[in-house]
Amino acid sequence: MFPREATWNISFAGCGFLGVYHVGVASCLREHAPFLVANAAHIYGASAGALTATALVTGACLGEAGANIIEVSKEARKRFLGPLHPSFNLVKTIRGCLLKTLPADSHERASGRLGISLTRVSDGENVIISHFNSKDELIQANVCSTFIPVYCGLIPPSLQGVRYVDGGISDNLPLYELKNTITVSPFSGESDICPQDSSTNIHELRVTNTSIQFNLRNLYRLSKALFPPEPMVLREMCKQGYRDGLRFLRRNGLLNRPNPLLALPPTRPDGPEDEEEDEAVESARAEDHSQPSGEGHILEHLPARLNEALLEACVEPRDLMTTLSNMLPVRLATAMMVPYTLPLESAVSFTIRLLEWLPDVPEDIRWMKEQTGSICQYLVMRAKRKLGRHLPSRLSEQVELRRAQSLPSVPLSCAAYSDALPGWMRNNLSLGDALAKWEECQRQLLLGLFCTNVAFPPDALRMRAPAAPADPAPSLSAPPR
């Protein structure tokens, strides 16, 4: 049983386009347990969860918030590359939806109660922003929390002079570790409000504090977080969130007033209850582990504005252009023309974004220069540390290698020099022992450094006296007298 006298928090996980699940949960809490929202100490959110948390705290229309998510998904699905198409600007779309949905005093209502999870670019640490000076600052905090690098752009947005990116990168479920925090996640796992899949797999994955059970349905949900499914699928997810919220309220006895679906009595501090109320409570407990019978029966008890907004958002306009564009020949021709139309659309989108970027060019250029300098400085310092750590060892290895390579080779034929070597070298010991004792026998081997095994003839070095010139032969005839 959830203690009503204690303080509690509500935390919404980041989930991309599956944030429509949070809209269903928030609608259920606001409709059937308004005290749970009004008396919550803090309401936290990361990424898409921050959008729902902002709407819940500021009192914005949740039906309009759910319709906006479906409209954005439809706009992304119109393009060939989906949300990765150059003409699709998610940041601009989110900013426009928040400007239209949030009330003028939203920053005053959100300060102190709303906590938005952000990831600081400089060190990657998680930061929770809870105080906002204006509506624009509140919107900018939501933009920073939903900015996925590369997916939404290359230059992260700034808030109060500091660059932030998606809060789900560092903490996707703020304050999940506290026992008094009601955690909400569209992925089945160990969160308080989450889908109850029928998988028997007990393994789970913790992604930045978010529990995700290993099953096929969660894999499907993960694949649709950044690439939205069809509007009808998002509508079913919203209904699933509403259903899971009802299950949580039933399980903890937090329903604040009679529900035509469950026929539960209002909560009273003290007082007798009649037999009809007891039967209603027993029937509600019996239905705790069962699903409602039909989807239409559940939709009857959704808030009227949410139900109407979901229906309007899912209906495709039936004008002439839409009918022609949905015809098979037109779709085939459009697909064949993509190699020619995509460069043109990219050029136009790039030009528009460049013009919109002009007011922020000086600040962004300054930030890029600082980041480039920081990266270069980090690389230089890392290279210095590596050189300082490995260079002495490399030098010592080179010295030892040179000593090992300078050992003289003693020819086997020189018996005299072989006898002059110590006994540890004649016994063929290891090279390490030879290097260790090389200094001791250096003087003994000094004469052998210049020894060469050259075989000379025995009489090659014998000294010979030069031969005397031969006497002239005596003449046969006597000299004349």
C-alpha positions in Angstrom: 0.0 0.0 0.0 1.4 3.4 -0.9 1.6 5.7 2.2 -0.4 8.9 1.6 1.1 10.7 4.6 4.7 10.4 3.2 6.3 12.5 0.5 6.8 11.1 -2.9 8.2 11.9 -6.4 7.2 11.0 -9.9 9.8 10.2 -12.5 9.2 9.8 -16.3 11.8 7.9 -18.3 13.1 9.1 -21.7 11.7 7.1 -24.6 11.6 9.2 -27.8 8.4 9.0 -29.7 7.1 6.5 -27.2 6.4 9.5 -24.9 2.8 9.2 -25.8 2.7 6.4 -23.3 3.6 8.9 -20.6 0.6 11.0 -21.8 -1.7 8.1 -21.1 -0.2 7.6 -17.6 -0.3 11.3 -16.7 -4.0 11.5 -17.9 -4.8 8.5 -15.7 -3.1 10.0 -12.6 -4.7 13.4 -13.2 -8.2 11.9 -13.8 -8.3 9.2 -11.0 -5.7 10.4 -8.4 -5.3 14.1 -8.7 -3.9 14.3 -5.2 -1.0 12.1 -6.3 0.0 14.8 -8.8 -0.9 17.9 -6.8 1.0 16.8 -3.6 4.0 15.2 -5.2 7.2 16.9 -4.0 8.9 16.7 -7.3 8.1 15.5 -10.8 11.2 14.5 -12.8 11.6 13.7 -16.5 14.4 13.0 -19.0 14.2 13.5 -22.7 10.6 12.8 -23.9 9.7 12.2 -20.3 10.6 15.8 -19.5 7.9 17.0 -22.0 5.2 15.1 -20.2 6.5 16.1 -16.8 6.4 19.7 -17.8 2.8 19.4 -19.1 1.7 17.7 -15.9 3.3 20.3 -13.6 2.2 23.4 -15.5 -1.3 22.2 -16.0 -1.1 22.1 -19.8 -3.7 20.1 -21.8 -2.5 16.5 -22.0 -4.8 15.8 -25.0 -3.0 18.5 -27.0 0.4 17.1 -25.9 -0.6 13.6 -27.1 -1.9 15.0 -30.3 1.3 16.9 -30.9 3.4 13.7 -30.5 1.3 12.0 -33.1 1.4 15.0 -35.5 5.2 15.1 -35.2 5.5 11.4 -35.9 3.2 11.8 -39.0 5.4 14.6 -40.2 8.5 12.5 -39.8 7.0 9.5 -41.6 6.1 11.6 -44.6 9.8 11.8 -45.7 11.9 9.2 -47.4 14.5 9.1 -44.6 12.0 9.7 -41.8 13.3 11.9 -39.0 16.8 11.8 -40.6 15.7 13.7 -43.6 17.4 17.1 -43.8 14.1 19.0 -44.0 12.9 17.6 -40.7 13.9 19.8 -37.8 12.9 18.1 -34.6 14.3 20.8 -32.3 12.3 23.5 -34.1 9.1 21.4 -34.0 9.4 20.7 -30.3 10.0 24.4 -29.6 6.9 25.4 -31.5 4.7 22.8 -29.8 5.9 23.9 -26.3 5.3 27.6 -27.2 1.7 26.7 -28.2 0.9 24.3 -25.4 2.5 25.8 -22.2 0.7 28.6 -20.4 2.3 32.0 -19.9 3.1 31.4 -16.2 4.4 27.9 -16.8 7.9 28.8 -15.4 6.4 30.0 -12.1 4.4 26.7 -11.7 7.4 24.6 -12.7 10.1 26.2 -10.5 10.9 24.1 -7.5 8.7 21.1 -8.5 9.8 20.2 -12.0 13.1 18.5 -12.4 14.6 18.1 -15.9 17.5 15.8 -16.5 20.3 17.2 -18.6 23.7 15.9 -19.6 26.5 18.5 -19.5 28.7 18.4 -22.6 31.9 19.6 -20.9 32.2 16.6 -18.5 29.3 14.3 -19.3 27.8 14.6 -15.8 24.1 14.6 -15.1 22.4 17.9 -14.1 18.9 18.3 -12.9 17.4 21.8 -13.5 14.6 22.8 -11.2 14.5 26.6 -11.3 13.4 28.6 -14.4 13.4 32.4 -14.8 11.1 32.6 -17.8 8.9 30.5 -20.1 11.6 30.6 -22.8 14.1 29.2 -20.3 11.7 26.4 -19.4 11.3 25.6 -23.1 15.1 25.8 -23.7 15.6 23.3 -20.8 13.2 20.9 -22.5 14.9 21.4 -25.9 18.3 20.6 -24.3 16.9 17.5 -22.6 15.6 16.1 -25.9 18.6 17.0 -28.0 20.2 13.7 -29.2 23.6 14.4 -30.7 23.9 13.8 -34.5 20.2 12.7 -34.6 19.0 16.3 -33.9 22.1 18.2 -35.0 25.8 18.7 -34.4 26.0 21.8 -32.2 24.3 21.2 -28.8 22.0 23.9 -27.4 22.9 26.0 -24.4 21.1 26.9 -21.3 22.4 29.8 -19.1 25.7 29.7 -21.0 26.3 26.0 -20.6 25.9 23.4 -23.3 23.7 20.4 -22.6 22.4 17.4 -24.5 19.9 14.6 -23.9 19.4 13.9 -20.2 18.8 10.2 -21.0 22.5 9.8 -21.9 23.6 10.2 -18.2 20.4 9.5 -16.2 17.3 8.3 -18.1 15.2 7.9 -14.9 16.0 10.5 -12.3 15.9 9.5 -8.6 14.8 5.9 -9.5 16.8 4.6 -6.5 14.5 6.3 -3.9 11.7 4.1 -2.6 9.3 7.0 -2.6 9.7 7.7 -6.3 7.0 6.5 -8.7 8.9 5.5 -11.8 7.1 5.4 -15.2 8.6 3.7 -18.3 7.1 2.5 -21.6 9.5 -0.5 -21.4 8.5 -3.6 -19.4 10.8 -4.1 -16.5 11.0 -3.2 -12.8 9.4 0.3 -13.0 6.4 1.0 -10.9 4.2 1.9 -14.0 5.2 0.0 -17.1 3.7 -2.6 -19.5 3.3 -6.1 -18.1 4.5 -8.4 -20.9 3.9 -12.2 -20.7 7.5 -13.1 -21.3 9.1 -15.5 -18.8 12.6 -14.1 -19.4 14.1 -13.0 -16.1 17.0 -11.2 -17.6 17.0 -7.4 -17.8 19.1 -4.6 -19.2 20.0 -1.4 -17.2 20.3 1.5 -19.6 21.2 4.6 -17.6 19.1 3.6 -14.6 16.2 2.3 -16.8 15.2 -1.4 -16.3 14.4 -3.1 -19.7 13.4 -6.7 -19.7 14.8 -8.9 -22.5 11.9 -9.8 -24.7 10.6 -9.2 -28.3 8.1 -6.5 -27.4 10.8 -4.4 -25.7 13.0 -4.8 -28.8 10.1 -3.6 -30.9 9.6 -0.6 -28.6 13.3 0.2 -28.7 13.2 0.2 -32.5 10.3 2.6 -32.6 11.7 5.1 -30.0 13.6 7.2 -32.6 11.8 6.0 -35.8 8.1 6.5 -35.1 5.5 3.8 -35.9 2.1 4.5 -37.4 -0.4 6.8 -35.6 -2.7 4.0 -34.7 0.2 2.2 -32.9 1.0 5.4 -30.9 -2.7 5.6 -30.0 -2.5 2.1 -28.7 0.5 2.9 -26.6 -1.3 5.9 -25.1 -4.2 3.6 -24.2 -1.6 1.1 -22.7 -0.2 3.8 -20.5 -3.7 4.7 -19.3 -4.3 1.0 -18.6 -1.1 0.5 -16.7 -1.7 3.7 -14.6 -5.1 2.2 -13.6 -3.4 -1.0 -12.6 -0.9 0.9 -10.4 -3.7 2.8 -8.7 -5.7 -0.3 -8.1 -2.8 -2.2 -6.7 -1.9 0.6 -4.2 -5.4 1.7 -3.4 -4.9 5.2 -4.7 -8.2 5.7 -6.6 -9.7 8.9 -5.3 -13.2 8.7 -6.5 -15.7 6.2 -8.1 -14.7 4.9 -11.5 -17.5 3.7 -13.8 -15.2 1.0 -15.0 -14.1 -0.3 -11.6 -17.0 0.9 -9.5 -14.7 1.8 -6.6 -15.9 3.9 -3.7 -14.2 7.2 -2.7 -11.5 7.2 -0.1 -12.6 8.1 3.3 -10.6 8.5 6.5 -13.1 6.8 8.8 -16.7 5.6 8.6 -18.8 2.5 7.9 -19.1 1.1 4.5 -22.2 -0.6 3.2 -22.4 -4.0 1.5 -22.5 -2.6 -2.0 -19.2 -0.8 -1.4 -17.6 -3.9 0.0 -18.7 -5.9 -3.1 -17.3 -3.2 -5.3 -13.9 -3.3 -3.5 -13.8 -7.1 -3.8 -14.6 -7.0 -7.5 -11.9 -4.4 -8.1 -9.4 -6.6 -6.3 -10.4 -9.5 -8.4 -9.8 -7.5 -11.6 -6.4 -6.5 -10.4 -4.6 -9.2 -12.4 -6.9 -9.1 -15.4 -7.1 -6.9 -18.4 -10.2 -5.0 -19.4 -12.4 -6.7 -21.8 -12.3 -4.4 -24.9 -10.3 -1.5 -26.2 -13.5 0.5 -26.9 -14.6 0.0 -23.3 -11.3 1.5 -22.1 -11.6 4.5 -24.4 -14.9 5.3 -22.9 -13.2 6.3 -19.7 -10.3 8.2 -21.2 -10.5 11.9 -20.6 -12.7 13.4 -23.3 -10.1 15.9 -24.6 -7.4 13.2 -24.8 -9.8 10.8 -26.6 -10.9 13.4 -29.1 -7.3 14.6 -29.7 -6.1 11.0 -30.4 -8.9 10.4 -32.8 -8.3 13.7 -34.6 -4.6 13.1 -34.8 -4.9 9.6 -36.2 -7.4 10.6 -39.0 -5.7 11.3 -42.3 -7.0 14.3 -44.2 -9.1 13.3 -47.2 -8.4 16.0 -49.7 -7.5 15.7 -53.4 -3.7 16.0 -52.9 -3.6 13.4 -50.2 -5.6 11.0 -52.3 -3.4 11.4 -55.3 -0.2 11.1 -53.3 -1.4 7.8 -51.8 -2.0 6.2 -55.2 0.5 3.5 -56.1 1.8 5.0 -59.4 2.4 8.4 -57.7 4.3 6.6 -54.8 6.4 4.7 -57.2 7.2 7.8 -59.2 8.1 9.6 -56.0 10.4 6.8 -54.9 12.2 6.8 -58.3 12.7 10.5 -58.2 14.4 10.4 -54.8 18.0 10.5 -56.2 17.1 13.8 -57.9 14.8 15.4 -55.4 16.8 14.6 -52.3 19.9 16.8 -53.2 17.5 19.7 -54.0 15.6 19.3 -50.8 18.8 19.0 -48.9 20.2 22.2 -50.4 17.0 24.2 -49.6 16.9 22.8 -46.0 20.6 23.6 -45.5 20.0 27.2 -46.7 17.0 27.7 -44.4 18.9 26.3 -41.4 21.9 28.5 -42.2 19.7 31.6 -42.2 18.2 30.5 -38.9 21.6 29.9 -37.5 23.0 33.3 -38.3 22.1 34.9 -34.9 23.9 32.2 -33.0 26.9 32.0 -35.2 29.4 34.0 -33.1 28.6 32.1 -29.9 28.7 28.7 -31.6 32.0 29.5 -33.4 33.5 30.6 -30.1 32.3 27.3 -28.5 33.7 25.2 -31.4 37.1 27.0 -31.1 37.2 26.3 -27.3 36.3 22.7 -27.8 38.9 22.2 -30.6 41.5 23.7 -28.3 40.5 21.5 -25.4 40.6 18.4 -27.6 44.1 19.3 -29.0 45.4 20.1 -25.5 44.0 16.8 -24.2 45.7 14.8 -27.0 49.0 16.6 -26.5 48.9 15.9 -22.7 48.0 12.3 -23.3 50.8 11.9 -25.8 53.3 13.4 -23.3 52.1 11.0 -20.6 52.5 8.1 -22.9 56.0 9.2 -24.0 57.0 9.8 -20.4 55.9 6.4 -19.3 57.2 4.3 -22.2 60.3 6.2 -23.4 62.6 5.3 -20.4 61.6 1.6 -20.6 62.2 1.7 -24.4 65.6 3.3 -23.9 66.6 0.7 -21.3 65.5 -2.1 -23.6 67.6 -0.6 -26.4 70.6 -0.4 -24.2 70.2 -4.0 -23.0 69.6 -5.1 -26.6 72.8 -3.3 -27.7 74.8 -5.0 -25.0 73.3 -8.4 -25.9 74.2 -7.8 -29.6 77.8 -6.7 -28.8 78.8 -10.1 -27.4 81.7 -11.4 -29.4 81.4 -14.6 -31.3 84.2 -17.0 -30.4 85.0 -19.3 -33.2 85.2 -23.0 -32.4 88.5 -23.3 -34.1 90.2 -20.9 -31.7 90.8 -23.3 -28.8 93.0 -20.8 -27.0 90.3 -18.2 -26.8 87.7 -20.8 -25.9 89.8 -21.9 -23.0 90.1 -18.3 -21.9 86.3 -18.0 -21.5 84.8 -18.6 -18.0 83.2 -21.9 -17.2 79.6 -20.4 -17.1 79.9 -19.4 -20.7 81.4 -22.8 -21.8 78.5 -24.6 -20.1 75.9 -22.9 -22.4 74.0 -21.1 -19.7 71.2 -18.7 -20.6 71.7 -15.3 -22.2 70.4 -13.5 -19.2 73.1 -15.0 -17.0 75.7 -14.1 -19.6 74.5 -10.5 -19.7 74.5 -10.3 -15.9 78.2 -11.4 -15.7 79.3 -9.6 -18.8 80.7 -6.8 -16.8 82.9 -9.1 -14.8 84.6 -10.7 -17.7 84.7 -7.6 -19.9 88.4 -7.2 -19.5 89.0 -10.9 -20.2 87.1 -10.6 -23.5 88.5 -7.3 -24.5 91.3 -8.9 -26.5 88.8 -11.2 -28.2 86.7 -8.3 -29.5 89.1 -7.9 -32.4 89.8 -11.5 -33.0 89.1 -12.8 -36.5 89.0 -16.3 -37.6 91.3 -16.0 -40.7 93.5 -19.0 -41.6 96.8 -17.9 -43.0 99.4 -20.3 -44.6 102.2 -21.4 -42.2 104.9 -19.5 -44.2 102.8 -16.4 -45.0 104.2 -14.4 -42.1 107.8 -15.8 -42.3 110.4 -13.1 -42.9 112.6 -13.6 -46.0 115.8 -11.7 -46.9 115.9 -10.1 -50.2 117.9 -12.1 -52.8 121.4 -10.7 -53.8 121.9 -9.7 -57.5 123.6 -12.6 -59.4 127.3 -12.2 -60.4 128.0 -11.8 -64.1 129.1 -14.9 -65.9 133.0 -15.1 -66.6 134.0 -14.6 -70.2 135.7 -17.5 -72.0 138.2 -15.3 -73.7 141.0 -13.8 -71.7 141.1 -10.0 -71.6 143.6 -8.4 -73.9 146.8 -7.6 -72.5 
